[in-house]
Amino acid sequence: MSKTLHQLGEELKIFILELKASNDKKSQFRPERYNNLKLSMNVAREKTPHVTVIVGISEVTYNINSLEKMNGSLGPDEKFIQRWLGKTGIMESLQACWKLRVDNRGKITDVE
C-alpha cells in the first residue's frame, strides 16, 4: 500500500531536519521553521501531475513525472527537496497519491 501525502510530508520534514542538523552545525539552524511543512496536490486547478511543498508562506511546485520545477521557490531548501524527490520510492508514492486524487475528483485530502 502506498503512503499518504501526509506521511510523505512527515518523511520530507524528517529528511530535511536530519540533513540540516548535520550540515549547519548550530549556524542559525531553526528546526521550528519546518513544523508546518505540508505537501499538497490540486487536481482541479492544475492538470499536470504535481506536488506542492509549502513551508510557511513559501511554496514550490514540482512536476512529479519529470522532476522539473513548475512554479515558486523555497530558496536554499530546494536542494533538500530535490534530493528527497530522487530517493527510491518517493516518486512512485507521489504518483499513486495523484492517481487517487484524480480518480476521486480531488475530493480527498488524505487517503490511507
N, C-alpha and C positions, 0 to 999 in steps of 0.2 A: 504494500500500500504506500502511495506517495505521501510526502509530507504536506502539511497545510502551509499556507502563506505565512501565518503567524509563527509556526515552528521555524520556517526558513528565516524569518526576520530575527528571531531569537538566536539562531545559529550565526547569522551575519554579525549581530551585535557582539557575541562572544568572540568571534573571529577577529573583529576589529580591536576589541579591548585587549586581547592577548597579544596581537601584533604591536599595538601602540605601547603597551606596557613594557614590552621587551625592547622596543626601539627608542623610546623617548627618554628613558632614564630620568624621570622627575622634571623634565623641562616643560613646564606648563601643560602637563597632561591632565585633562579634565574628563574622567570617565562618565560623570553625570550627564555630559552632553549627549551621550548615546542612549540614555534611558528611554527616550521617546522615539527611537528609531523604528520606522514602520516600512513595510512593503505593501504596495497596492497595485491593482490592475483594474483598469476601467475599460471594459469591453464595449460599452455603449458609446464612449467618446472617441476612442482610438481603435480602429480595426486591426492595426498591425500588432501582432503578439509582442507584448512589452511588460516590463516590471518597472515600477517607480519606487525609488528608495528615497524616503523622507527622513531628514534629521533636522529637527527644529523647524525653521522656516525655509530651509533649503531643500531642494529636491533635484533628482536626476532620473531620467528615464532611459532605459536600455532596451533595444530590440532583443528578444530572447531567442531569436533564430540566428542572428548574425553577430551578436555581442556589440553592435555599434551603438554609440550614444546617440539618442534621438533628440534630447532636449534637457536643458538645465545644467546645474553644476553643484558639486559639493566641495570644490577646491581640492586640497591635497588628499582628502579622504577617498577620492575616486580611485586612487591606485589600489586601496584595500578592497573596494567593491569589485573592481575588475579581477583581482586575484581570486576573490571568493567565487565569482561567476565562473571562473575557469576550473574550479575544483570538480572532481568527479561526482556526478550525480546531481549537481545543482541545476544545471540547465534542464535536465530531464524532469526534475521535480517542478520547476517553474513552468515548463511546457504543459505538464499534467494539470497544474493549477489553472492555467489559461484555458485549457480544453474544458475543464469542469465549469468554468465561468461562462464560456461560450455556450456550452450545452444547456446551462441553466439561465441563459439570457442575462447574465450579470447580476442575478438577484441573490447571490450568496456572498457573504463576506469571508467565511472560512469553512472549508469542507474537511471533515475528519476522514 
